[in-house]
Amino acid sequence: MREKIVTQEYDQVAKIYDRRWNSYNTKTLTFLKNWADIPPQATVLDVGCGTGEFESFIIRDNPNQQITGVDISEQMLLVARQKFIAHPNVSFQIAGASNLPFANHSFDIVVSASAFHFFDDPVAALAEIKRVLKPDGKVFILDWCKDYFFCRLIDLYLKMFNPAHERCYTQAEFHELLTSANFNIQRAAKFHFDVIWGMMVVEL
Ligand SMILES: C[S@@+](CC[C@H](N)C(=O)[O-])C[C@H]1O[C@@H](n2cnc3c(N)ncnc32)[C@H](O)[C@@H]1O
């Protein structure tokens, strides 16, 4: 049910998404790219890939990186596909985080940026990420962090006024979810930028 509302919301904003979120995307995705330091030969899955901006940052340095992006918004994926017409190694599919259309142990790396707080069944999403990850694979998740005052405020505001919003997590709540899903947290950080945003990141 919630997925439908999220899909509608992102279908509507897809054409202006990159312009509206340019500064936020540049900061968060550059951070994630540097933090994850993905080897050029790794196969990568991006869950909630949106308009493929993370893929753009990766491909600038590693033009042959094998990356698959999934998202529930066909319009966001349309924008993403247009960016990578010349890159057959980058592909996009419509799929929800809780139902990934890939065989077990398909990817070396799974990433997800600014999307986890939308997942209406985070436990199922984490189980799916674990299933499609190779046994020695790595996961990097970046998302808003409710330990920061403005994030708590935004979370409250969105809960009241935006039916697409699921929930933000504190770092402790997020880590609890991850360990319950049998992930080992290898590295974790949280940081603040642009007054409002409080983010957290994990390597699993
Ligand atoms: C804030 S955007 C972030 C997009 C991209 N990761 C980025 O950082 O530019 C969140 C994206 O997550 C997608 N999304 C939300 N819930 C999802 C789900 N359950 N499965 C897959 N994608 C989802 C939305 O459609 C949207 O494109």
The ligand as a MOL file (V3000), in Angstrom:
LIG
                    3D

  0  0  0     0  0            999 V3000
M  V30 BEGIN CTAB
M  V30 COUNTS 27 29 0 0 0
M  V30 BEGIN ATOM
M  V30 1 C 15.2790 9.9940 -1.9320 0
M  V30 2 S 15.2800 8.9360 -3.3390 0 CHG=1
M  V30 3 C 17.0010 8.4540 -3.4080 0
M  V30 4 C 17.4130 7.9840 -4.7840 0
M  V30 5 C 18.8870 7.6270 -4.9120 0
M  V30 6 N 19.2540 6.5170 -4.0680 0
M  V30 7 C 19.7520 8.8150 -4.6320 0
M  V30 8 O 20.4210 8.8280 -3.5750 0
M  V30 9 O 19.7690 9.7350 -5.4710 0 CHG=-1
M  V30 10 C 14.4970 7.4600 -2.7250 0
M  V30 11 C 14.2320 6.4330 -3.8100 0
M  V30 12 O 13.8790 5.2000 -3.1860 0
M  V30 13 C 12.8680 4.6030 -3.9620 0
M  V30 14 N 12.1480 3.6410 -3.1090 0
M  V30 15 C 11.3230 3.9010 -2.0790 0
M  V30 16 N 10.8490 2.7640 -1.5450 0
M  V30 17 C 11.3960 1.7460 -2.2460 0
M  V30 18 C 11.2980 0.3290 -2.1710 0
M  V30 19 N 10.5360 -0.2640 -1.2520 0
M  V30 20 N 12.0040 -0.4050 -3.0480 0
M  V30 21 C 12.7810 0.1860 -3.9910 0
M  V30 22 N 12.9070 1.5240 -4.1170 0
M  V30 23 C 12.2270 2.2980 -3.2540 0
M  V30 24 C 12.0060 5.7660 -4.4240 0
M  V30 25 O 11.1900 5.4380 -5.5220 0
M  V30 26 C 13.0760 6.8090 -4.7420 0
M  V30 27 O 13.4940 6.7450 -6.0720 0
M  V30 END ATOM
M  V30 BEGIN BOND
M  V30 1 1 1 2
M  V30 2 1 2 3
M  V30 3 1 2 10
M  V30 4 1 3 4
M  V30 5 1 4 5
M  V30 6 1 5 6
M  V30 7 1 5 7
M  V30 8 2 7 8
M  V30 9 1 7 9
M  V30 10 1 10 11
M  V30 11 1 11 12
M  V30 12 1 11 26
M  V30 13 1 12 13
M  V30 14 1 13 14
M  V30 15 1 13 24
M  V30 16 1 14 15
M  V30 17 1 14 23
M  V30 18 2 15 16
M  V30 19 1 16 17
M  V30 20 1 17 18
M  V30 21 2 17 23
M  V30 22 1 18 19
M  V30 23 2 18 20
M  V30 24 1 20 21
M  V30 25 2 21 22
M  V30 26 1 22 23
M  V30 27 1 24 25
M  V30 28 1 24 26
M  V30 29 1 26 27
M  V30 END BOND
M  V30 END CTAB
M  END
